[in-house]
Amino acid sequence: MVFVESRGNDGKKPKSVTFSEAILHPSASFGGLYVPKELPKLNEEFVKALPKDYKEMAFRVLKLFDIDIEDTLLQEALALYNNFDDPNSPVPVKRVDQNLFISELYHGPTRAFKDMALQPFGYILSALAKKRDENYLILAATSGDTGPATLETFKNRPNIKVACIYPAGGTSDVQRLQMVTEDGKNLKVIGIKGDFDDAQNALKSLLASSEFQHTLQQKDIHLSAANSVNFGRIIFQILYHIHSYLEVVRAGAIAFGEKINLIVPSGNFGNALGAYYAKKMGVPINKILIASNANNILTELIQKGRYDLRDKKLIKTTSPAMDILKSSNVERVLYDKFGAERTKELMQNLQEKGYYALSSQELEALQQDFDADFSSDEEVAQTIKEYASRYLFDPHTATTIKLYRKYKDDINVAYSTAEWTKFAPAIWKALSGEELKDLQALEAISKELQVPIPQRIAQLFHKPIVHDLIIEKDKIEEEILAFL
């Protein structure tokens, strides 16, 4: 598989790269992203023959991509799904309503969907670094879930150091504790006075900074990233959309070949991009429905063709992992629809003027695959309470129900991106109207709904804080270099 650049080539970087080069060095020309030049096609015979075993299904699909990763390394990486709640079924797909299935992506070590990609991706990247005898600094910016999953996958791995940037006060308490209690010697967790967009802008700026890279080179350190700007994340996110479709067929809800909708709670758009690529590869998907919170920038883009940050200020919501205004992976869809030249023009407009607008024909092309809506915190709380007796939603997954009701005559798969334990105060308030701190809320929900608290979550409240640093955002580079 060959990768090219979403904004075209600057004459300095190679015109195309392999998968391993794209994941080790994810910064492309003009601040763009690496994208597959061509996706493999899934024919009906191949998909019908895919096994129920998730790891074996994943391996067979990954082989179609023809990436420059040895079979043994791929299989070792996929074996990390054995660390999930049920090694034979790391992604349960459960029927909640007649036409609604929930694909539970949160059964990994950090109880969020980022484990699905970061567990195998982190293993592969570490193995490549060791094989090349190269040292890597992995940067991660997080709105709450990427950080814990990145730290978990790279903890104490050879040839790797990780600097994780998170917005202080912009995550749930459990998410924060998952990061600041990590004790791996190769990890640095940095809280910043700002929001996720500030953290992500800092990451992209460092990835593109020749001065920063030169400083790292003097230390014999290469630079990579764990955010979904790295295609190593995206390739593993394509897989569970294929699995979801097959599980709905196995449940007897549809015959093979009938189409379904996928409802995706979206922040940085990586999960939705995986669904888009799955559809392009041939999975029978009708619409990809983008669910947002009050930070509804994606709703405006998909409904009206405008990406306008000029009058926007980030709103803190009960679904903090979606509190994002600059969704990086939209760029990969723009490239696929409109090409590198137009993508570069649109992204330059966003960077320089704070907005871009699609033509009516471009909007029509986008709407062939996507629809979108958003839910307020009040609507999220109402959904959590309404469904509590039959399904316990976290605040992110609850945003999908508004779109499910709009498309309730179709078969829909909604993605549950985080376990309820990561957002217990918001859930308890939705259920009872009462405000409790994290541990008290966890215990109250567990007692009320007879659901267990996983040991990994319960023990967080007794672990020592290792990383207590909170800095101004202009001090990030200085702090990372001091860590190195």
N, C-alpha and C positions, 0 to 999 in steps of 0.2 A: 504494500500500500504506500502511495506517495502523498505527501502533504504539501500544500501550497499556502500562500499568505492571503488573508482576507482583504487587505488593502493594496495588494500588488507588491512588487519587489523593488527595493531601493538601489539595486546594483551592488550592494555591499554584502548582503546575505545570499546564501544559495537560493536558486529559483525554486527548488523543491528539496524536501528532506524526508528521511525515513521516520517511522513511528518513534524509534528510540531517540533520535535527535530531537524530534518535536516535543517529547516529554522531558528530556534532560534540559533543553534550552527553549522554553516556550515563548520567548519574546520574538515577535515577527516584525517585519519592516513597517515603518511609520506608526508604530504602536499597535499594530494589528494582531491577529490571532492565526494560529495554524488551523487549516481546515483540510479535510480529505479531498483530494482531487476527484475521486470517484468512490462511491459506496458500493459494496457488493450487493447483489440482488438475491433475495430469498424466494425461491420458487415453491410452489405449493407442496410438491413432493418432499422437498427438504424440510420444510416447517412441520408438516404432518408427521415426519419420522423423528422429530426431536424428542428426546426422552423426558420424562417427568423430573428426573434427578436434576436439580438446578446446576450443579457443578459441571455435569456432563453436557447439558444443554449449552451452558456458557462456553465451554471449550470448543464445541462443534461450531458455534457461531463465530467465535473469535478466529478460528482457523480460516474462515471465509475472508477475513480482512487481510490475510497474508501479511501480517506485521512481522518485523524482524526480531521476534522474541522466540526463543527455543521452546519447544513443546513442554519439556520438563519444567522450565521456569514458569510457564503459564499454568501448568497443573499444580505446581507448588503454591503459586499465588492464589488460585481458586480454592485450594485446600484450606485457606484461612476462613472460608465460610463454615468450617467445622467449629469455629469459636462462637457461632451464633446459637440462639436458644435451641433450635432443632437443626442439626447439621444436614439432615436429609431434606429439610424444607425451610431454608433461611428466609424465604419471602412467602408467608401464607397469604392467600387471597380468599377473603371471607365475604359471603353474601349477607348484606345488611338489610336491603329492601329487595322487592321483586326484580327491579332493574338496576340495582346498585351493588357493586362489589367494592370492597376495600382491599387494596394491595398494601400489606403492612411491611414497610421498608426499614423498620426500626429495631429489629431483633439482634443487632450486633452489639459490640462491646460498649459503645457510647450512647446507645438507645436512640439513634437518629439515622436517617437515610444515608448520610454521608459515609457511613461505614461500608455500604454496599460497593462503593467505588474505591474509597481510600484504603481499605484493607488490602485488596490485591494490587492496586496501583502502587502503594507505598512499598510493598514487598519487591515489586519489579524494579522500581527506581533504585532502591537500595542495592539490589543485586547487580544492576548495571554499573552503579558507582563502584562497587567492590571489584567487579570483574575488570573494569578499566583502571583500577587503582587511582581513582579520582575522588577528591573531597567535594561535597556539595553543601551549600546553604539552601535550605528549603524555606521559602517565605510563604506564610499563610495569613490572609486577612479573614476575619470571621465575624458573622453576625450572630454566632452562637453555636453552630453545629460543626462547621468545617474545622474549627480550632481543636475541640476535643478529639475528633476523629483523626486529624493530622498528627497530633501529639501521640495518640495511642499507637498509630501504625508505625511511626518512625522512632519511638522511644528506644534508646540504647542500641539502635542499629549502627553498624560500622560505616564510616565514611560519610556520615550525615549529621548535620546540625540543623535545628529548626528554630526559626524566629516566628512567633505567632502574635499577631496584632489584633486586639479586640477593643470595641468601644466600651469604656468603663461606664457602667450603669445602663448599657444597651443590650444586655443579655439577661436571661433568667438567672436566678441564684444558683440553680443546679448546673447550668451551663458554665457559669463562672467558676464554680468549685471544681468542675471536671478539668478545667485548665490550670487553675492556680495551685492545685494540689499535686500536679504531675511532678515526679521527682527524678525523671531521667536526666542524666548529666549532660546530654546533648540538646536540651530543650531550653528555650527562653520565651517566656510569656510576657507580653507588654500591653498593659492597659493604656489607652490614650483618651485624652479629653476631646471627644468628638464622636461622630457616628460611624456606621459601617462604611458609608461612602468615603469618608476621610481615610479610613483604614485601607480600603481597596485602592483609592487614588495613590496612597503612599506606596503600596505594593507595586502598582503598575509603573509608578515613577522610578522606583529602584530597579525594576526589571529593565527599564529602558535607559537607565543612566550609565553612560560610558565611563564616567568618573568613578561611580560606585563599583562597576565591574572591574575597572583597572585596579582599584584598591584591593578587591578580592583576589584578582590574579596575582598580585604581589604576595598574597598569603597562600597562594596555590589552592584557591577555593573557587569552584564553579557555582553558578546561580541558577536555581530553578524555583518552581512555585507549586503549591498544592491546591490552589483555588481552581475552579472549573475553567479558568482561562487555559488550563493545561488539558490537552485532549486526552491525556492518560486517565483523567476522571471521566470524561464523556463516554469513552468507548465501553466502560463497564456500566454506564447508566442506560445505554441502549438495551442491554440484555434483559433487564427486568420488565421492560415493556413487552417484549416478545413472550416472556414467561406469563405475564398477566393475561394476554390474549389466549394463550393455550389453556390456562386454568379455567377461563370462562367457557371455552369449548368443552373441556373435560367435565365441567359442572352441568352441562346439558342446556345452558342458557341460550346458546346459539349453535348453528351448524358451522363447520369450518368454511371460511370464505365470507360469512356475514360480517358486517362492520360494527365496531363499537366506538364509543367516545372514551377518551382518557382525560380525566380531570386532575390538573396538576397545580398544587399550591406553589406559587412561584415568587422567587426573590431574584436570584442571579441568572435564572432561566436555563441552567444546565440540565435540570430534570426534564423540562419541557423540550429542550433541544434533543435530548436522547429519544423522546417520543417522536419528534419530527423526523429524525434520522431513521427510526424504526419504520415509520410510515413510508418513507422514501424507499426503503429497502424492500418493501412489499408486504408488511404486516397489514391486515385489513382494518385500518383505522379510519374512521370518518373525520371527526374533529378532535383537535387537542384544545381543551377548554382551560384557559388560564385563570386561576383563582388568585385574587390579591386581597390585601387588607386595605386600610385607608390610604396607604401609599400606592395609589392606583395608577401609577404611570404606565403600566403595561395594558391596563384596561383602555386608557386613552389611545395608546398606540394602535391596538388591534381594532377598536371600535371606530376611531376617527382618523387614524393615520398620522397622528402627531406625537412626537416625543419632545415634550416641552418642560424644561427644568426651571424656566425663568421665574415662574410664580410659585415654585414648589419649595416647601421646607419639609424635611423629614419629620414624620409624626411617629412618636413612640406608641406602640400598640401592644396588645396582649399576645400577638404573634411576632415576636421580635426578630426571628430569623428571616422574616420577609420585609423587615423595615429597611428597604433598599430603594434608591431612586435610579442608580446607574446599573442596569442589568447587562453584564458583560456579554452573555451568550446570545443576546438578540443579534449581535453583529454577525454571528455565523449563519443565522437565518437570512439576514440581509444579503450576505455574500452569495448564498445558495440561490436566492431568488433573483438578484439584480446584478451580480458580478462585482469584481474587485474595484473597478473605477467608481461606480456609484456608491459602493460601501464606503470607500475612502472619503468621498464627498460628504456623505451623510454624517460620518463620524467626526470629520473636521468641523462641520457645522455645529454638532453637539458640543465639541470641545471649545470652540471659539465663541459661539453665540448662545449656547445653552439650549438649543433646540434643533430639530429637523422635521421636515414634513414630507410624507410620501405623496406621490401623484395618485390620482383616482385609480389608475390602472395598477399601480403598485399596491395600493390598499386592497384592491380586489384580489390580487394574487396572494396577499398575506391571509385574507379572510377565507380563501379556499381551504386552508388547513387549520386556522385558529378562530376561536371566539373567546371572549373574556368578560369577567365581571368581578366585582369586589364586594367585600362584606365589612361592615363596621364592627367595632368591638361589641356593640350591643347585639347585633345579629349573630355574631360568633357565640356569645354567651347563651343566647336563646337556643341555638342549635345544640350546644353541649347539653343543656338541661333537657331539651326535648328528646334527645336520643339516649340519655344516660342509662336508662333501664335495659337497653339492648346493645348499645355500643358506646364505648368511652372515647370520645374524640379529644385530641389535643387542640389548642386554638388554631393551629395552622391547617390541620386537616378539616376542621369545621368550616373553613372558608369555601370548601368545595360544594357544600350542600345547596347553596343558592343556584349554582350552575346545574347541579343534578336536577333540581326542580324545573329548570327551564327546558331540560332535555329528558324529562322523565319517561317519555315514550320510547326512548332508545335504551339499549344496554350500555351502562357506564361503569368504568373502573376509576375510582378515585384513589389517590395515593396518600397514605398516611405516612407523613415524613418524620414524625417524632412520637415517642411514647409519652403518655400522659404525665409520667413522673417528672418530666423536665419543666412542666408548666403548672404545677399543682396549685399555687395560689390563685391563678386566673380561673382554673377549673372549679375550685372550691367556691370561689365567689359566684361563678355562674350557677352552681348548684344550690347554694345556700344564701347568697347575698352577704356572707360574712367574709371579712378580710383576715387571713392568717398568713404567717410566715411559712417558708417552704416546708420545713420539717413537720410543723403542725398540720399544714394543709395535706401533705402526703399521708400522714397518719389518719386524718379525718376522712379522706377519700377512700383509703384502703378499708377502713372500718365500715363506712356507709355503703360502699358498693361491693364489698367482699372481693377486692382485688389485691394481690400481693405487691409489696414494694421490692423490686430486685435488690439483691445484696450490694451490687455495684453502686446503686444510688444511695441506699441507706448509709453505707460506710463513708460516703463523701463528707458527711457532717462531723466526722470524728478524725479526719485526716489533717495533718498539719499543713498550713499555707506555706508554699515554697516560693511563689512568685507574687510579690505584693507591689510591684512597680506600676505607677500610673504617671504618665508624662504628657507634656504638650506634644502635639502631632509633629511639630518641626524638629523634635529631638529624636525621632525614630531611628534615622540613619546612624546618628552618633551612638545610640544605645546598642544597636546591633553590632557595630564595629567593636565596641567595648566588650561585648559578649564573645566575639570571635577572638 
